[in-house]
Amino acid sequence: MAKYQDLVEQLKRQIQSGVWRAGDKLPSLRKQAEHSGLSLMTVLHAYQLLESQGWLISQARSGYKVAPRLVTSELHPVPAAVSGTEQVDINEFIFDVLQAGKNPHMVNFGFAYPDPGLYPRYHVTRALAAAARSMPVSNSFDNLPPGNQELRTLIAKRYAAKGIAVAPDEIVITAGALEALNLSLQACTRPGDWVVVESPTFYGALQSLQRLGLKALSVRTDPQTGIDLDSLERALQSHDVKACWLMSNHQNPLGFTLSNDKKQRIVERLQRYQVALIEDDVYSELYHGNEPLPAMRTFDNSGNTMLCSSFSKSLVAGLRIGWVAAGKRAVEIQKLQLMSTLATSAPIQRTLVHYLTSRNYESHLRQLRKKLHDRKAKMAQLLSSLLPDEVKVLNQGGGYFLWLELPKHIDAMVIYQALLRDNVSIAPGKMFALTDEFNHCIRLNASFELDQPRKQALKLLCERIAAQIQE
C-alpha cells in the first residue's frame, strides 16, 4: 500500500471512531507531514483523496475540516476522543470524599490502599528500630536529594532484575509516589501548559494539575485495552502538549494493563512529538501470575520518561517512601525537591535499606499477590450474584480494584451519599474525571477479607443500585 493510502485509511478509521468529528479542523499539511514523517505532497495527496470521497472539505486559508455526515445521530454514541479542560477544579470534591471515608466506623470500599493487615508490620517495625539504633548523626546530610545511596542502589538492582536499565544516580527518593509524580510534572511543565491524562484517571493526577495551574487533555480510554492511540494522536496533533501522565500497569481506577506492544507504541509516539512521559507505576508489583510486568520506561532510550513508584502499595503505606527514575531530568528534580520538602525522612530510608537487605521481600510479595487475587475474585463473584444484569463488574488481572459500570442514567453520587448514612463508603466515578462521563460508575477496593460486616455492606450497595435502576 502506498504511503498516502496508509494515511487515508488511518484518517478514515479515526473519523469513523469519533476521534475527528464533523467540523473538526485537521492538522495543517506541514504539521501532519512533520509528525507522520511523510512529505508535504504525500499528505496533500491523502487530504485531496479524502475530500474527493466526501470525508473532508477544504476552505481557502482554513485548511481541511471533517465533512458533515449524513447520519448525525448515533445509536451507540462513543465518548469524546479528547476533552480539554483549561481550568481544573476538582480538589474540593475529592477532599470531601476522602474526609468522609476517615470515619473509623465506616466499611470503606473507597479506600485507596490495600488492607493494612496484609503488610509485614512486625518485620518493618523491627527494621525501623534497627535503623534508628544504627543511624549516625551525619546521616541527615547523607539523605539530602537524591536520597540514600544504598536504597537507590537496591531499587536500581530490582529494576535490573526486570530488564529495565536504571542507574542509581538517576533515582530520586521522595516522600511517596505522589511527590515523585508532582516533581516530575513540575520539571517538564509551566503553568498554563497542556498535559495528557487518561479518561478516567487517578484523581491525584487531576489534583496535581489543579495545584500547578495546568490544563488537562482527557483522552478516551478503553476499560480493557487502555488509552486509545488514535485519540492520543489527535491530542498531540491539536495541542501543544508538554507532558503525558499515564498508568500502564493495573491502572487506577479501571484496572487494565497495557500490552507490551501498546506500551512501546505510546513511547515512540511521545518521543516523536517530544512530549515527556510521566509513568505512574505504583501497582506494578501486584501482578497476577509468575511474570513481572515491564514499565513503559523499558522501551525508552531517550531519557524522556520519568518512572515513578513507591513501597506504599506493596509494603507499608505509612512509610511514605517513593522514588522517580528521572532520566535526563534527575538533577532538575533534585533541585525542585530541595526547594520544597528539602529531603525525605532519613530514618525511614534506612528502615527500608535494613528491611530489603535482611528480609525476603519477594516472599512477602508472592503471598500478597495471591491474597489480593483471591480476595478480588471472591468479591467479584459475590457482586455478580447480587447485582442486576444491567451492571457490569470489571475484574482485571492484578491489583485490587473492581470497577462497576451501571446503566448510563444512574448517578452513582446518589448511591454514594445514601451509603454514607449507613457507614459504607465507595469511590464514585465522578472522582476520576473532569466531565460527567463516568458518573454512573463506581470503584471498589477488593483487598479486604470478606467478613460478615463487609458482606452485609456489599449487599446493601447492591440493593441501593437495584433500587436506582428500578426507579
C-alpha positions as CSV (number, residue, x, y, z in Angstrom):
1,M,0.0,0.0,0.0
2,A,1.3,3.5,-0.9
3,K,2.2,5.9,1.9
4,Y,-0.6,8.3,1.1
5,Q,-3.1,5.4,1.2
6,D,-1.8,4.4,4.7
7,L,-2.6,8.0,5.9
8,V,-6.0,7.9,4.1
9,E,-7.0,4.7,5.9
10,Q,-5.7,6.0,9.2
11,L,-7.8,9.2,9.0
12,K,-10.9,7.3,7.8
13,R,-10.6,5.0,10.8
14,Q,-10.2,7.9,13.2
15,I,-13.2,9.7,11.7
16,Q,-15.4,6.6,11.9
17,S,-14.4,6.1,15.6
18,G,-15.1,9.7,16.5
19,V,-11.5,10.8,17.0
20,W,-12.2,13.5,14.4
21,R,-15.8,14.7,14.3
22,A,-17.8,16.7,11.8
23,G,-16.4,20.3,11.6
24,D,-13.1,19.5,13.3
25,K,-10.1,21.0,11.7
26,L,-7.4,18.6,10.8
27,P,-3.7,19.3,11.4
28,S,-2.2,21.5,8.7
29,L,-0.3,19.9,5.8
30,R,3.0,21.0,7.4
31,K,2.2,19.7,10.9
32,Q,0.8,16.4,9.5
33,A,4.0,15.9,7.4
34,E,6.2,16.8,10.3
35,H,4.7,14.3,12.7
36,S,4.0,11.5,10.3
37,G,7.4,11.6,8.6
38,L,5.7,12.0,5.2
39,S,6.3,14.6,2.5
40,L,4.0,17.6,2.1
41,M,3.0,16.3,-1.3
42,T,2.1,12.9,0.1
43,V,-0.1,14.5,2.8
44,L,-1.7,16.8,0.3
45,H,-2.5,13.8,-1.9
46,A,-4.1,12.0,1.0
47,Y,-6.2,15.0,2.0
48,Q,-7.3,15.6,-1.5
49,L,-8.4,12.0,-2.0
50,L,-10.4,12.1,1.3
51,E,-12.0,15.3,0.0
52,S,-12.9,13.7,-3.3
53,Q,-14.5,10.8,-1.3
54,G,-16.6,13.1,0.8
55,W,-14.7,12.7,4.1
56,L,-13.1,16.2,4.2
57,I,-13.9,19.6,2.9
58,S,-11.4,22.3,2.2
59,Q,-11.8,26.0,2.7
60,A,-9.5,28.8,1.5
61,R,-7.0,29.8,4.2
62,S,-8.7,27.5,6.7
63,G,-7.2,24.1,5.7
64,Y,-9.2,20.9,5.8
65,K,-12.1,20.0,8.0
66,V,-14.1,16.8,8.6
67,A,-17.2,16.9,6.4
68,P,-20.7,16.8,7.9
69,R,-22.0,13.2,7.8
70,L,-25.5,12.3,6.5
71,V,-26.2,10.4,9.8
72,T,-25.7,12.9,12.6
73,S,-27.1,10.8,15.5
74,E,-25.5,7.5,16.5
75,L,-27.3,4.6,18.1
76,H,-24.3,4.0,20.3
77,P,-22.5,7.3,20.9
78,V,-18.8,6.9,21.7
79,P,-17.1,9.0,24.4
80,A,-15.3,12.1,23.3
81,A,-11.9,11.2,21.9
82,V,-10.2,14.2,23.6
83,S,-11.7,16.5,26.2
84,G,-9.8,19.7,27.0
85,T,-10.2,21.5,30.4
86,E,-8.4,24.8,30.7
87,Q,-9.2,25.2,34.4
88,V,-9.0,22.0,36.6
89,D,-11.2,22.4,39.7
90,I,-11.8,19.1,41.5
91,N,-9.8,19.2,44.7
92,E,-12.7,20.3,47.0
93,F,-14.9,17.4,45.9
94,I,-12.1,14.8,46.3
95,F,-11.3,16.3,49.7
96,D,-14.9,15.9,50.9
97,V,-15.0,12.2,49.7
98,L,-11.7,11.3,51.3
99,Q,-12.6,13.1,54.6
100,A,-15.9,11.1,54.7
101,G,-14.0,7.9,54.5
102,K,-12.0,8.6,57.6
103,N,-14.8,7.7,59.9
104,P,-13.4,4.7,61.9
105,H,-16.8,3.0,61.9
106,M,-17.0,3.1,58.1
107,V,-16.9,0.0,56.0
108,N,-14.6,1.6,53.4
109,F,-14.6,0.3,49.9
110,G,-13.4,3.6,48.7
111,F,-10.0,3.2,50.5
112,A,-7.0,3.7,48.1
113,Y,-4.5,1.4,49.8
114,P,-4.5,-2.4,50.3
115,D,-5.8,-3.9,53.5
116,P,-3.1,-2.8,56.2
117,G,-3.4,-6.3,57.6
118,L,-1.5,-7.6,54.6
119,Y,1.6,-5.7,55.4
120,P,4.5,-7.3,57.2
121,R,4.2,-4.8,60.1
122,Y,6.2,-6.8,62.6
123,H,9.3,-7.1,60.4
124,V,9.1,-3.5,59.2
125,T,8.8,-2.3,62.8
126,R,11.9,-4.3,63.8
127,A,13.7,-2.8,60.8
128,L,12.7,0.7,61.9
129,A,14.1,0.1,65.4
130,A,17.4,-1.3,64.0
131,A,17.7,1.6,61.6
132,A,17.2,4.1,64.5
133,R,19.8,2.4,66.7
134,S,22.5,2.4,63.9
135,M,21.8,5.8,62.4
136,P,24.8,8.2,62.7
137,V,24.3,11.9,63.4
138,S,25.6,12.8,60.0
139,N,23.0,10.7,58.3
140,S,20.6,13.6,57.7
141,F,23.1,15.2,55.4
142,D,23.7,11.9,53.5
143,N,20.0,11.7,52.8
144,L,19.6,15.1,51.0
145,P,18.5,14.8,47.4
146,P,18.8,12.4,45.6
147,G,18.5,10.3,48.8
148,N,20.1,7.3,50.5
149,Q,22.7,5.8,48.2
150,E,22.1,2.2,49.4
151,L,18.4,2.5,48.9
152,R,18.8,3.9,45.4
153,T,21.2,1.1,44.5
154,L,18.7,-1.5,45.8
155,I,15.9,0.0,43.7
156,A,18.1,0.0,40.6
157,K,19.0,-3.6,41.2
158,R,15.3,-4.5,41.4
159,Y,14.7,-2.8,38.1
160,A,17.7,-4.5,36.5
161,A,16.2,-7.9,37.5
162,K,13.2,-6.9,35.4
163,G,15.2,-5.9,32.4
164,I,14.9,-2.1,33.0
165,A,18.2,-0.2,32.8
166,V,18.1,2.4,35.6
167,A,21.2,3.9,37.1
168,P,21.2,4.7,40.9
169,D,22.3,8.2,40.1
170,E,19.1,9.0,38.2
171,I,16.8,7.8,41.1
172,V,15.5,10.5,43.4
173,I,13.9,9.3,46.7
174,T,10.7,11.1,47.6
175,A,8.0,11.3,50.3
176,G,5.7,8.8,48.5
177,A,4.9,8.3,44.8
178,L,2.7,11.4,44.7
179,E,5.7,13.7,45.5
180,A,7.7,11.9,42.8
181,L,4.8,12.5,40.3
182,N,4.4,16.1,41.2
183,L,8.1,16.9,41.0
184,S,8.2,15.1,37.6
185,L,5.3,17.3,36.4
186,Q,7.0,20.4,37.6
187,A,10.2,19.5,35.9
188,C,8.7,19.5,32.4
189,T,5.8,22.0,32.5
190,R,4.9,25.6,33.4
191,P,1.5,27.0,34.5
192,G,-0.9,27.0,31.5
193,D,0.7,24.1,29.7
194,W,-1.4,21.2,28.4
195,V,-1.0,17.7,30.0
196,V,-2.5,14.5,28.6
197,V,-4.2,12.2,31.1
198,E,-6.4,9.1,30.7
199,S,-10.2,9.3,31.0
200,P,-10.9,8.1,33.6
201,T,-7.7,8.7,35.5
202,F,-6.3,8.6,39.1
203,Y,-7.8,11.6,40.9
204,G,-4.3,12.5,42.3
205,A,-3.3,13.4,38.7
206,L,-6.2,15.8,38.5
207,Q,-5.4,17.4,41.8
208,S,-1.8,17.9,40.7
209,L,-2.8,19.6,37.5
210,Q,-5.1,21.9,39.5
211,R,-2.3,22.8,42.0
212,L,0.2,23.6,39.3
213,G,-2.2,25.6,37.2
214,L,-2.0,23.2,34.2
215,K,-4.6,22.4,31.6
216,A,-5.9,18.8,31.2
217,L,-6.4,16.9,28.0
218,S,-8.5,13.9,28.9
219,V,-8.0,11.2,26.3
220,R,-10.5,8.4,25.6
221,T,-9.5,5.2,27.4
222,D,-10.9,1.7,26.9
223,P,-11.7,-0.2,30.1
224,Q,-10.0,-3.4,28.7
225,T,-7.2,-2.1,26.4
226,G,-6.3,1.3,27.8
227,I,-5.7,4.7,26.2
228,D,-6.9,4.9,22.6
229,L,-3.9,5.5,20.4
230,D,-5.8,7.4,17.7
231,S,-7.3,9.7,20.3
232,L,-3.8,10.2,21.8
233,E,-2.5,11.1,18.3
234,R,-5.3,13.7,17.9
235,A,-4.4,15.3,21.3
236,L,-0.7,15.5,20.3
237,Q,-1.5,17.0,16.9
238,S,-4.1,19.5,18.0
239,H,-2.5,20.9,21.2
240,D,1.0,21.9,22.3
241,V,1.3,19.1,24.8
242,K,4.2,19.2,27.3
243,A,3.7,16.0,29.3
244,C,1.6,12.8,29.4
245,W,0.8,11.3,32.8
246,L,-0.1,7.6,32.3
247,M,-0.5,4.4,34.3
248,S,0.3,1.4,32.2
249,N,0.1,-1.4,34.8
250,H,-3.2,-2.1,36.8
251,Q,-4.5,1.4,36.0
252,N,-6.4,3.1,38.8
253,P,-9.4,3.1,38.6
254,L,-10.1,0.7,35.7
255,G,-7.5,-2.0,36.5
256,F,-6.3,-2.7,32.9
257,T,-2.6,-3.4,32.0
258,L,-1.4,-2.2,28.6
259,S,0.0,-4.7,26.2
260,N,3.8,-4.5,25.7
261,D,3.1,-3.6,22.0
262,K,0.9,-0.7,23.1
263,K,3.4,0.5,25.7
264,Q,6.1,0.6,23.1
265,R,3.9,2.4,20.6
266,I,3.0,5.1,23.2
267,V,6.6,5.7,24.0
268,E,7.5,6.0,20.3
269,R,4.6,8.4,19.7
270,L,5.6,10.6,22.6
271,Q,9.2,10.7,21.5
272,R,8.1,11.8,18.0
273,Y,6.2,14.7,19.4
274,Q,8.9,15.4,22.1
275,V,6.4,15.0,24.9
276,A,7.6,14.0,28.4
277,L,6.2,10.8,29.8
278,I,5.4,10.6,33.5
279,E,4.7,7.0,34.3
280,D,2.8,6.2,37.4
281,D,3.8,2.6,38.2
282,V,2.8,2.1,41.8
283,Y,0.9,-1.1,41.2
284,S,3.4,-3.0,39.1
285,E,4.4,-5.4,41.9
286,L,0.8,-6.5,42.3
287,Y,0.6,-8.6,39.2
288,H,-1.1,-12.0,39.0
289,G,0.9,-14.8,37.7
290,N,4.6,-15.5,37.5
291,E,5.9,-12.9,35.1
292,P,6.6,-9.3,36.2
293,L,5.2,-6.5,34.1
294,P,7.5,-4.2,32.2
295,A,7.2,-0.5,32.5
296,M,6.9,1.8,29.5
297,R,10.3,3.0,30.6
298,T,11.6,-0.3,29.3
299,F,11.0,0.9,25.7
300,D,12.5,4.4,26.1
301,N,16.2,5.1,25.4
302,S,15.8,8.9,25.2
303,G,15.8,9.7,29.0
304,N,12.4,11.4,28.5
305,T,10.4,9.0,30.7
306,M,10.1,9.7,34.4
307,L,9.2,6.4,36.1
308,C,7.6,6.9,39.5
309,S,6.7,4.3,42.1
310,S,6.7,3.6,45.8
311,F,6.6,1.0,48.6
312,S,3.2,2.2,49.8
313,K,1.1,-0.3,47.9
314,S,3.4,-3.3,48.4
315,L,5.0,-2.9,51.8
316,V,3.6,-0.3,54.2
317,A,1.6,2.7,53.3
318,G,2.6,4.8,56.3
319,L,6.3,4.8,55.4
320,R,5.6,7.3,52.6
321,I,8.7,6.4,50.6
322,G,8.6,6.7,46.8
323,W,11.0,7.5,44.0
324,V,11.4,8.6,40.5
325,A,13.8,7.2,38.0
326,A,14.1,10.6,36.4
327,G,16.2,10.0,33.3
328,K,17.7,13.3,31.9
329,R,15.7,15.3,34.4
330,A,17.3,13.8,37.6
331,V,19.2,17.0,38.6
332,E,16.3,19.3,37.9
333,I,14.0,17.1,40.1
334,Q,16.6,17.2,42.9
335,K,16.7,21.0,42.8
336,L,12.9,21.1,42.9
337,Q,12.8,18.8,45.9
338,L,15.4,20.8,47.7
339,M,13.1,23.9,47.4
340,S,10.0,22.0,48.6
341,T,10.5,19.1,51.1
342,L,14.3,19.5,51.4
343,A,14.8,15.8,51.9
344,T,13.0,12.5,52.5
345,S,13.0,11.1,56.1
346,A,16.5,9.7,56.8
347,P,15.3,7.1,59.4
348,I,12.6,5.7,57.1
349,Q,15.0,5.4,54.1
350,R,17.4,3.5,56.4
351,T,14.5,1.3,57.6
352,L,13.8,0.2,54.0
353,V,17.5,-0.5,53.4
354,H,17.6,-2.7,56.5
355,Y,14.3,-4.5,55.6
356,L,15.3,-5.1,51.9
357,T,18.7,-6.5,52.9
358,S,17.6,-8.6,55.9
359,R,14.1,-9.9,54.9
360,N,12.7,-11.9,52.0
361,Y,10.8,-9.1,50.2
362,E,10.0,-11.4,47.3
363,S,8.4,-14.0,49.6
364,H,6.2,-11.3,51.0
365,L,5.2,-10.1,47.6
366,R,4.2,-13.6,46.4
367,Q,1.9,-14.0,49.4
368,L,0.5,-10.5,48.9
369,R,-0.3,-11.1,45.3
370,K,-2.0,-14.4,46.0
371,K,-4.2,-13.0,48.8
372,L,-5.2,-9.9,46.7
373,H,-6.1,-12.2,43.7
374,D,-8.2,-14.5,45.8
375,R,-10.0,-11.7,47.7
376,K,-10.8,-9.8,44.5
377,A,-12.1,-12.9,42.8
378,K,-14.4,-13.6,45.8
379,M,-15.8,-10.1,45.9
380,A,-16.4,-10.1,42.1
381,Q,-18.2,-13.4,42.4
382,L,-20.4,-12.1,45.2
383,L,-21.2,-8.9,43.4
384,S,-22.1,-10.8,40.2
385,S,-24.6,-12.9,42.2
386,L,-26.2,-9.9,43.9
387,L,-26.2,-7.2,41.2
388,P,-28.8,-6.8,38.4
389,D,-27.8,-8.0,35.0
390,E,-27.6,-4.4,33.8
391,V,-24.5,-3.8,35.9
392,K,-21.1,-4.7,34.5
393,V,-18.4,-5.9,37.0
394,L,-14.9,-5.3,35.6
395,N,-12.3,-7.6,37.3
396,Q,-8.9,-7.5,35.6
397,G,-5.8,-9.5,36.5
398,G,-3.6,-8.0,39.2
399,G,-4.1,-5.0,41.5
400,Y,-7.0,-4.8,44.0
401,F,-9.7,-2.6,42.4
402,L,-13.0,-3.6,40.9
403,W,-14.9,-1.2,38.5
404,L,-18.6,-1.2,38.3
405,E,-20.4,0.2,35.2
406,L,-24.1,1.0,36.0
407,P,-26.7,1.9,33.4
408,K,-25.9,5.4,32.0
409,H,-28.8,7.1,33.5
410,I,-27.8,6.2,37.1
411,D,-26.0,8.8,39.2
412,A,-23.5,7.0,41.5
413,M,-23.3,10.0,43.7
414,V,-26.9,9.4,44.9
415,I,-25.8,5.8,45.8
416,Y,-22.6,7.1,47.5
417,Q,-24.5,9.7,49.6
418,A,-27.1,7.1,50.7
419,L,-24.5,4.6,51.7
420,L,-22.6,7.2,53.8
421,R,-25.6,7.4,56.1
422,D,-25.2,3.6,56.6
423,N,-21.4,4.0,57.3
424,V,-20.4,2.5,54.0
425,S,-18.0,4.3,51.6
426,I,-17.4,3.8,47.9
427,A,-15.4,5.7,45.3
428,P,-17.9,7.3,42.9
429,G,-16.8,7.6,39.3
430,K,-17.0,11.4,39.5
431,M,-13.7,11.4,41.4
432,F,-11.8,10.2,38.3
433,A,-12.8,12.6,35.6
434,L,-13.4,16.3,34.8
435,T,-16.6,15.5,32.9
436,D,-19.8,13.7,33.8
437,E,-18.9,10.7,31.6
438,F,-18.3,8.3,34.5
439,N,-20.9,9.5,36.9
440,H,-22.6,6.1,36.5
441,C,-19.5,4.2,37.6
442,I,-18.1,3.0,41.0
443,R,-14.6,1.9,42.1
444,L,-14.4,-0.7,44.9
445,N,-11.4,-1.8,46.9
446,A,-11.4,-5.6,47.0
447,S,-8.3,-6.1,49.1
448,F,-10.1,-6.8,52.4
449,E,-11.3,-10.2,53.6
450,L,-15.0,-10.6,53.1
451,D,-16.1,-10.9,56.7
452,Q,-19.8,-10.6,57.7
453,P,-19.8,-6.8,58.0
454,R,-18.3,-6.4,54.5
455,K,-20.7,-8.9,53.0
456,Q,-23.6,-7.0,54.6
457,A,-22.2,-3.7,53.2
458,L,-21.9,-5.2,49.7
459,K,-25.4,-6.5,49.9
460,L,-26.6,-3.0,50.9
461,L,-24.7,-1.5,48.0
462,C,-26.3,-3.9,45.5
463,E,-29.7,-3.2,47.0
464,R,-29.2,0.6,46.5
465,I,-28.0,0.0,42.9
466,A,-31.0,-2.2,42.1
467,A,-33.4,0.4,43.6
468,Q,-31.9,3.1,41.5
469,I,-32.3,1.0,38.3
470,Q,-35.9,0.2,39.1
471,E,-36.9,3.8,39.7
